[in-house]
Amino acid sequence: MNINYRNDRIPDADQVIELYNNAGLPRPTGDRDRIEAMYLNSNFIVSAWNGDLLVGVARSLTDYHWSCYLADLAVREEYKAQGIGKRLIELTKEKMGPTCMILLLSVPDAMEYYPKVGFEKMNSAFWMKRDR
């Protein structure tokens, strides 16, 4: 299988919705406009493709010098455990450079995954929940 990684293309909202639904990532996939806006307003996206099929994506918000919030990491169910997620993270880190940290909020099902790919668990985070 030949997976191509790209950071020069924003995936179509319909492709992202299908990927998120397949991967089980809890995002507002019933709201196409919101998904599209999430991608258009992100400043670094790296995606994984098998031909024309979107098989993985890492979507980030960053200043490129201090911090990078990895907002979404998703890999199609049938492509998991092949190193695609790890590679998406590596490519994000390469682009950010050595002075930029990567941080994220994990879905409960992925809490055991992130330490395996180099993240440290932190106990010093806060958040304000969205209204919807």
Secondary structure as GFF3:
##gff-version 3
##sequence-region A 1 132
A	DSSP	beta_strand	4	6	.	.	.	ID=ss1
A	DSSP	alpha_helix	13	23	.	.	.	ID=ss2
A	DSSP	alpha_helix	32	40	.	.	.	ID=ss3
A	DSSP	beta_strand	44	50	.	.	.	ID=ss4
A	DSSP	beta_strand	53	62	.	.	.	ID=ss5
A	DSSP	beta_strand	67	75	.	.	.	ID=ss6
A	DSSP	three_ten_helix	77	79	.	.	.	ID=ss7
A	DSSP	alpha_helix	84	96	.	.	.	ID=ss8
A	DSSP	beta_strand	101	103	.	.	.	ID=ss9
A	DSSP	three_ten_helix	108	110	.	.	.	ID=ss10
A	DSSP	alpha_helix	113	116	.	.	.	ID=ss11
###
